[in-house]
C-alpha cells in the first residue's frame, strides 16, 4: 500500500473507519484472484492511535483485547469482535445492499 501524504493526527473516527475499509478493499484488489483455488482469506487489524484502539476484520478472523492483572494473575477479555455470519440480521442487510 502506498502512502501519498502524511496525515495530520488526530483524525475523526469516521475518517479512520473509511481508511481502514479502503485498505481492506485495496488488499482485496491486489491479491491474485486467478490461482485456480476456491477459498477465502481472513485478516485482523488492531490499530492504536494515541489512546484509541481501532479493530477491523475481514472473513472469519477473531480479534480480542485482553487485560492482565499482575496482582491477581487474572486475564480478562475486554473486547472481542463478532463473526459476521449471514444469519445475523444487520449482516444480512449489509450483504444484500
Secondary structure, 3 states (H helix, E strand, C coil): CCCCCCCCCCCCHHHHHHHHHHHHHHHHHHCCCCCCCCCCCCEEEEEEECCEEEEEEECCCCCEEEEEECCCCEEEEEEECCCCCCCCHHHHHHHHC
